Amino acid sequence: MKGFVISWFFPPINSSEGLITYKLLKRSNIQHDVFTQMDNKSWSYNNSEHVLKNKKIKTIFGKSDNFDDWALSCFEYFDKHHDEYDFIMSRSMPPESHKAALLIKEKYPNIKWIASFGDPISESPYTKLCKDPNPCKIEPNDILKYSLRYVLSIKRMLKSVLWDYRERHYFSEEKLKTSLERHTIEIADQIIFNNPYQKKYMLGQYPDSIQKKGIILPHTFDLSLYPKTRLRTSGTDRTLISYVGHLDNIRTPINFLKAVAQLKSQKPENYYKLLINFYGNIDDKSKIFILDNSLYEVVKVNRPVSYFESLKIMQDSNWCLLVDANLARVINENIYFAAKIPDYLGSGSNIFGISMIDGASADVIRDTGGILSSHSVDEIFIYLNLIAEKRIQNKPQDIEKYHNKNVAKEYDKLLETMLNVK
Amino acid sequence: MKLLTVAVPTFNTEKYLERCLQSLVYDDKALESLEIIVVNDGSTDNSLAIAREYEKKYPNTIVIIDKPNGGHGSAINKALGIAKGKYFRVVDSDDWVNIIDFPDHFKDLKKYDVDIVLTNYNRELVYEGASEEFKYGEVIPYGRVFNLSDFDLKLFKDNYFFLATSDFRTEFLRKAGVKLDEKTYYVDMEFVIFPIKEMSTFVYLNYNIYRYYQGRNDQSISAQSMVRNRIDHEKVLRKLLHFYKMTKLSKNKKKYVAKILILMLNSHYMIYCGQKTQEKSMTNEIRAFDLFLNREYGALYDKVAVKFPYIAIYRSSKFMFIHNFYAIYKKYVDHVIFAKGKGEKYS
């Protein structure tokens, strides 16, 4: 059996999506050819994972001038080699891999297709939160808040109309994404989600026949990728907390930093027991907060690191920190399962997660014995004290279900059922 | 003797309980003076196991009552029945306390012998990812013992002795015969009003203790829950109105109770006019309640419409144009429940 995987990201490109795919395919018993690309200019990752190779995985590099050309070159490649493959799998980041798969499925309707969704393509809660409300629009029940002159201002009205026009343009792009997602869900033979909340969010509106196609394969860790020896924080009694990954205005550590600042002012003896390292991009507001509150003795912001370095950092830390976006304004449950969580789990270090109380990350952290806090500064403050005083630690449990060998077994079983191979 | 008993009514809050208990037992030095009664009110999740774990770790501090489900009120009744602390406080299991101010306030608690000790609290707003501080201290001088019968009620503004802000003297509660309704929502209002007849002194201490976690969909104060449990709201409201009418109180206490009732009446009208679509049964319910209020409590009937003019408009529409009030309601929810601006306490 052999599969054709369409994934813009794949090692050597150092990206979360590519690494997730790699870890899964590596432990599968099935041969996979991965159609990917080598250009990474538009993304902030480094090309540094050349050591991630596996004899069961062959990489094919397509054109990478733009996503559409890449999708087309993928289709052309498959068209020439279609006899070699029993199934195709497309990954959703970016969504163009589904586009390529749709082209293939159109020409070869009998080929089985697994569509994997890392995140929703349309109706993304994250994108919704990024959108600014129209600042010139006046809601009817707010009309009394403004002066009559402002309410009747032509300038304000024009600005408001222009804003809405721009939004509509944005929505036309959204419509395309929605249509791609809908087609993919309707036509694919199986759909992989990484957590049940995501499945409910994306398939909840569809009939049972389509909902049945959805299965959950969680993100994984790969124990063989971690360094053999762990250093921990040698030469210091300070408790090392590390965050590895991308932070921005939405997924911001600002409340965590506020709790650190509170620790500094209210419990300085505990503050100096900590050493907190961030690796990767961090939003400007948080950087300024660190400077304004002189937290730099304890909080360090470091450059992004390669995947291997990140695993080493996780392993050498006392605590791995997770910061999720607070999406409560747009959604009640967090549908995102951060891929770094299983990597944290594999490292064997303690995990301290800041996430929405209900949702994918929270469930995984709770189920595996980690510490979870809401985005409340006061709650984070409690846990920082307990961490600094070494009065709390994880009670690891049920970690094996995130081991890539176990998830790959599930994946192989899925393929066997789908292809009816005994 | 313990200085403070904290009752933790618990019903299916496995996601929150650990945070609550962790905050209460954080300071080792305070444990000797503290009694925590976790009342497991028939939880079907892991709450009891979490409580047992803490009981094992802190056997001299934590007591567990495991009982069939009887509601928030029944859990508080049980805890009050066995409380050993001089003072009694309720901390809901999805809320928590500040780990610095909570143990710190013990040293001042020892100094006073009053019926209620008032402290500040924060609303932890899930939607905002932010926290809003509520302080009595902006208006009430701290550390001074007051008597409710001659206290200038204007200093309370639209606030009162909230469950989240008060340590009650246990004996005072028992003397007042506080027994809350079982299997009923919103009984915390009974807790706030019934003891008033026996109450004399209170003091305000400038500690910010309680962390009130707001924004869960299944919370009793969420808009959906208020609609679902509106009959309970009316039941409690009628009981409190009856108390107001039948109980002999000093002039000031009467005024104080009326103040709370007006806020509660506002909440009650809000539940109905907040509906997006008009349901005849609900229209009939609010009409019947309004008639009852007018007939039995004319003064309150008038006062609530003066303080909240939308009620007068609502009445004049014969409670018909409910959907027109949705915008007002949304604004109210935004401003009050999720504290996006200033507004009255949703009681």
Interface residues (C-beta under 8 A of the other chain):
Chain A: E139 P140 N141 D142 N255 Q266 K267 N326 A328 R329 N332 M356 I357 D358 A362 R366 S373 S374 H375 S376 V377 D378 E379 F381 I382 N385 L386
Chain B: K15 Y16 R19 Q22 S23 Y26 W96 N98 I99 I100 N122 E124 V126 Y127 G129 S131 R211 Y213 G215 R216 N217 A327 I328 K330 K331
